[in-house]
Amino acid sequence: EFELQHITNTTWAFGRLGILNQELMGAVSGIVRMKAHQFDVQGLSNTVWSFAKVLYNDEAALQTIAAAAVTKAAELTSQEMGNTSWAFARLSIYNEQLVDAIAAQGVLRISAFNSQELSNTAFAYATVSAINVPLMDAIAAEMVERIEAGAADNQALSNTAWAFAKCELYY
């Protein structure tokens, strides 16, 4: 029997390679539905990211991941917040509790986000029309600081600007 870490690593590898194996993803979904609360935050994030990379959408498994991630939101790293937000948006899954939990943690730790994580998070919230003004204010302020310091990534800046325009937020 595989340990949860092995399952998430295998799922991540298939996602990284862009290989959708229905049998594997179906088996992983079953495990997620039964054991998501036993996954660590990296396992939750990597699993949902992998599902998104291959466009595997099992609503029940994804909602179970969201519920588990909400209970562990304070443990999520900035990368896990950005990747989890991006993955749910890519799969067009909106979970209000997850959106709120990530936004609350994001605001508290915005300076820990790298440019891609800021961009992914802004993109995700715009994609699912989850306009969280405190989070978007924090992202905007952080991006302005990076622009002024000459440390802004052009692609991330462009993607973030798109997200703000889509949300009709102007700073």
N, C-alpha and C positions, 0 to 999 in steps of 0.2 A: 504494500500500500504506500502510495506517495505521501510525503509530508506536505503540508500546505505550501511551504516555501518552494518545494519542487514543482508543485502545480502552477504557482504564479510565475515561476521562472520559465517553465515550458510555454505557458500562455504568452508571456512577454516575448519569447523568442519567435513564436509564430506571428505575433503582431508586428514585431520588428522586421520580419521578412515579408510581411504583407500576405501571408498564406492563410486563407480561410479554410479550416478543416472543420466541417460541420459536426463530425462525430466528436472531435476533441472539445470544441466549444460547447457542445451540448452536455458533455460530461462535466466540464468545468462549471457550467451554469447550474447543474444539479448540485454540485458541491457547494457553490456559492450560496444557493438558496438554503442549504442546511447549515453551513458553517461560517458564513460571512463575519459573524461577530467574533470568530476566533482568528481571523486574519489580522495581521498587523497593518498599519496604515500604508506602508509601502506595498504590501500585497494587494490591498484594496485598490490603490491608485494604479498599480501596474496592470491589474486585471481589467479594470474599466478602460484604461488606455488601450490595452490590447484588443478588447472588443471593438473599440472605436476605430482603431487602425484597419481592421478587416471588415468594418461595418456589420458586426454581429450584434443584433439587437434582441435580447431576451428581456422584455420589460420586467418580469418578476425578479430575475437575477439582478438587474440593474437597480431596481428599487430596494432590494435587499442590501446591495453594496452601499447605496445612498444612506440608508438607515444606519448601517454600521459606521460609515464615515462620519455621520453627524455626531454619534456618541464619542468619536475619537478625534473630533475636529481640532482640538487644542494640540494634538500630537502631529498633525500634518505639517510637513515642511512646505516652504514656498513652492518648490518644484511639484510636490504632490498636490497642492492646492491648484496650481496652474494646469497641471496635466489632468486632474480629475474634472475640473471645470470644463476644460477643452473637450474631454471625452464625452461628457454628458451632452454638451452642445452639439458635437458632431453627430451624435445619435438622436438628436432632437428629443431628449428626455429632460423634462423640467421637474425638479423636486424642490419645492419651496424651502423645506427645512435644510436641505444641503446648501442651497444657494445662500440662505441666511447665515448658516454656520461658517461657510467659507468666507463670506463677506466680513463677518465679525472678526474672524481670525486674521484675514488679510489686512484689514484696517490697522489692527494692532501691530502687525509685523511687516508692513509694506516695504520698509527699507531693506528687508532681507531678500526681496524678490529681485531676480535679475531681469534684464529687459525683456527677454522672451517670456518669462513667467508673467510679467505685467501685461504684456501683449496678449498672451493666451487667455488670461483671466478676463481682460476687457473684451476680447473677441467672444469668449464664451457667454458672458453676461449679455452682450448685445445680440448674439445669435438667438438666444432663447427669450429675448426681450425682458430680462430680469434687471431692471434698472435700479441698482442699489446706489443711491446718491453718495452716502458716506464712502463706500468703496471706490466709486468712480472719482470722487474728489481726491482721495488718497492716491489713486493711480495717477491722476493728472498732476498733482503736486510733485510726486516722485519723478515723473517724466520731465517736468519742467526743471527740476534740480539737475537731472542728468544732462539735459540739453545745455543748461548754463555751464555745467562742468565739462562740456565737450565729451561726455561719456555715453551719449545716446546711440543706440543701434538703429541704423536707418530703417531696416525692415520692420523691427519692432515698433518704431515710431510711426511708420506708415500704417501698420495694422491697428495700432492703438487709435490713431486718428480716425480710421474707418469706423472703429467701434463707437467712438464718441459721436461721430456724425450719424450713425445708424440710430443711436439712442437720442439724437437731437440734444446733446449736451455740448455746450460751447463755453469755453473758458478763455 
